[in-house]
Amino acid sequence: MDRQIPSKTIYHDKTKIVIHSPLVVMTKEEKQKWFEEELEKGNPTLLEIMEAAWRCLE
């Protein structure tokens, strides 16, 4: 079974950013539900990303 992960390409100046994630095709509500569920599960990757974002705001 060949399942492709959805992707989205963003351009910022001369930089091309490609995001490979099912999140790119989710609605705002679906994304919110996903984040809440993953936080409850203690998803370590999500927690690390959140910590890094908070450090950037300090």
C-alpha positions in Angstrom: 0.0 0.0 0.0 1.5 3.3 -1.1 0.2 6.1 1.1 1.5 9.5 0.5 1.8 12.1 3.2 0.2 15.4 2.1 2.5 18.3 1.6 2.4 22.1 1.3 5.1 24.3 -0.2 5.8 27.8 1.1 8.2 30.4 -0.3 9.9 33.0 1.9 12.2 35.2 0.0 14.6 32.8 -1.8 13.8 30.0 0.6 11.5 27.1 -0.4 9.9 25.4 2.6 8.1 22.0 2.1 6.0 20.8 5.0 5.1 17.1 4.9 2.3 16.5 7.3 -1.4 15.4 7.4 -1.9 18.7 9.4 -1.7 20.7 6.1 -5.0 19.4 4.9 -6.9 19.5 8.2 -9.4 22.2 9.1 -8.8 24.6 11.9 -11.1 22.6 14.2 -9.4 19.3 13.2 -5.9 20.8 14.0 -7.1 22.0 17.3 -8.5 18.6 18.2 -5.3 16.9 17.1 -3.1 19.2 19.2 -5.3 18.8 22.3 -5.2 15.0 21.9 -1.5 14.9 21.4 -0.9 17.1 24.4 -3.0 14.8 26.5 -0.9 11.8 25.3 2.3 13.7 26.1 3.6 13.6 22.6 7.4 14.3 23.2 8.0 15.9 19.8 5.1 18.3 20.2 6.2 19.2 23.7 9.8 19.9 22.4 8.4 22.1 19.6 6.3 24.0 22.1 9.2 24.5 24.5 11.4 25.8 21.6 8.7 28.3 20.6 8.4 29.5 24.2 12.2 30.0 24.4 12.0 32.1 21.2 9.6 34.4 23.0 11.8 35.0 26.0 
